[in-house]
Amino acid sequence: MADRVLFSFYETSNGQTVDWRDRIIGFPKPSGEDFTYDDALKFTSELEEFTGKFGDVYAGKENAIDCNNGVRDTGIMVGAMFANGSRYPITVKGGCEDISFTALLHGHGKECDVDAGNWSDQSDEPVRNWVLNITPSDGKPVRIRCLNADIPHLNASSGPYEYAFPNPHRFYHGIVVWFLFAIARIRHHFR
């Protein structure tokens, strides 16, 4: 089933700068109700040399920002990102490279705040050379889950940050990622 996305950017936006700092994207989840969308913003299909400047972004059921399928040379800046009960406000996977995220984060994701290199049925390439410049409004650490991804460059004036399991600085990281992806491939095959 395809994600329900509010706004998508893909290869037809290559080389562009989008300045939507005056817009509110998404909305707070009504108490006791389900989400009407999965992702607020999606960047995909080999989008390159793109700059996105956004105002307030409310995450949907899954993400505020979803980057997948070979996005390269892209900078995404969000004035205020609201976790809004999502799984993880930012996900980046599927061979994205040379990409940066800047945001003031309000709240935290259910699983983590940034999910990097998770399973993608579009590309099994790792996430490479990516930068986080995320500041949490509550001062609690931004939690990063780093799977099939390089360890991110962390802007020194942002954070604090911490790694969720599996910590990429631990000996077991590669084994855990291999096991998780083997399960994902089997599940995808039997869909």
Secondary structure, DSSP 4 states (H G I P E B T S, - for coil): ----EEEEE-GGGTT-EEEEEEEEES-PPPTT---S-SEEEEE-SS-EEEEEEEEEEE--SSEEEEE-SS-EEEEEEEEEEE-TT-S-SEEE-SS-EEEEEEEEEES--SS-SEEES---SS--PPBEEEEEEEEETT-PPEEEEESSBPPPEE-TTS--EEEPSSPTTSTTHHHHHHHHHHHHHHHHHT-
